[in-house]
Amino acid sequence: MNLMLLSQYVLSGLVIGLIYSLMTLGITFIYGIMKMINRSIGEFYMIGSYVQYALLGTVFGWDRWYLALPLAMASVFPSARRRGGRLAACCDGATRSGK
């Protein structure tokens, strides 16, 4: 096996592992604070990934990924905030009623 190919495999595995660990930390923080499992967090990761892919493929091009990343994050955060607001209101009412 080529040393260059092996180093690419190792680096790719590390990057995917770091992405999984960041997703896990996000889920852990949400569960630790809200004491409930928020299953829509994966949905927001996927929406952000698709938005960034679309921006890279159509608007910016693959060599300007650093411009598409903040724009994709800025477009997903408002939708997450709106959905989180509804989720927080739902959970807040449930905890106040003693259920």
N, C-alpha and C positions, 0 to 999 in steps of 0.2 A: 504494500500500500504506500502511496506517495505521502511524504511528510506534510506537504501542503494540504492535501485532502484531509488527512487526519486532524490537522490543526483547525480546519474549517468545521469539521464535524464536532470537535470539542467545543469550539466557540459557539456554534449554533445550539448545542445542548445547554451550555451555560446561559445563553440569552433566553431560551425558552424556559429554563428553570427559574430564572429571575422574574420573568413575567408571571409565571404561576405563583411564585412566592409573594409578589406584590398584590396579585388578586386575592390570595389567601389572607394577607394582612388586612386588606380592605374589608373583606367579609368578617374577619375577626373583630376589627374595630367597630363595625356597625353592630354586630351581635353584642359586643361588650357594653356599648353605650345604650342601645335600644332594648336589649334583652329579648330580641326576636330576630328570626332569620329573614333577611331581605333577599328574596330570590331574583329580584330584577337587576342586581348589580352586574351580572353577566350580560344582560341585555344592553346595558350602557357601554360596556367594554366593546361589544360587537358593533353597536351603532357608531361609536367613535372610530373603530377600525375601518368600517365601510366608508365613512365620511372622509377619512384621511386617504384611503385608497382611491376614492373618486376624485378627490382634489389632486392627488399625484398624477393620476391617469389623464385628467382632462385640463386642469388649469395650470398647475405649476411645473409639471414634468418631474421625472424621477430624480434629477440632480438637485432639486430644491426641496427636499423633504423637510428641512428645518423651517420652512415657511408654512407648510401644510399642517404640521403638528399642532402649533398653537391655535390655528384657525379651526381645526377639527375639535380640539378641546373646548374652545369658546362656543362652538355650535352645539355641543352635547351638554354642557353644564346647565344652561337654562332649562332644558327639558328635564334633566335630573332634579333640578331644584323644584320645578313644578310638581313632578311626581312625588318627590320626597315630602313636599308640603302636604299633599293629600294623604300620603302614607302616615306622616306624623300626626295629622289630625285624627285619622282613623284609630291609630294606636293610642293616642292620648285619651280619646273618649272611652276606649275599652279598659284602660287602666284605671280611670277615674270611677267607672261604674262598679269596679271590684271583680270583673270577670277574669 
